[in-house]
Amino acid sequence: MIRDAIRREMKRGGQVFFLHNRVKTIDMMATKIRELVPEAKVLIGHGQMDKDDLEVVMHAFVKGEADVC
């Protein structure tokens, strides 16, 4: 289901803003998404990141440099 939704959005030239509710396991979820959709560029951002690092991630997503964030 997740793979199909991400691929559908990418096919139409869009991006996916994926929400995961645990910072502790966000890296595992990103790895799972990368396994499901290896052609997708996946970035991670969360509220416990350094604000400058988070800003870099969010700007990259807004500029279209990632498919999933």
N, C-alpha and C positions, 0 to 999 in steps of 0.2 A: 504494500500500500504506500509506504513512504517513498520507495524507489520510483513507483509509477508517478506519484505526484510531483516529485522533483524533476524527473525526466520530462513530464508533460510541460512543466513551467519552463524548463530550459529550452525545450523544442520551440516554444513560442517567443523565445528571446528574453524571458523574464528571469527573476531571481526568487529565492526562497529565504524568508526570515524564519528560522526554525527555533522554537523555544523549548528549552530543557530546564526543568525546575531544580536541578541539583548541580552546584558548581563542582562538588566532589567527583561527580561521574560525567561531567561534560566532555572530557577528553575521550572517554570510552564511547560516548554517543557520536562524537565527531568521527572517530575511527570506524564505527559501524556504518555511518553515512558514506564515508569514503569507500568502504568495501561494497556497499550496495550500489553506489553510483561513482565508479572510479573516474569517470570523465568530468566530474564536478569539482570545481575548486571550492574547498570548504575552509572558512575562517571561523575562529572561535572568539567570542567576546562575552564578558560577564562583568557584573558590578564590583567584583573583588579585584579586578585587574588594576594595575597602575593607570591612572586617568589618561596619560599620554599614549600608552600602548592601546588602550581601548579606543581612543580617538583615531589612531592610525587604522585600526581594524574597521571602524565604522566608516571612515572616509573611503577606504578601499572598496567596501561594499557599495557605498553610494555611487562611486565612480564606475561600478560595474566590473571590478577586478576579481570578483568572486561570484560564484553561483549560489552558494549557501552560506549563511552566517547565522 
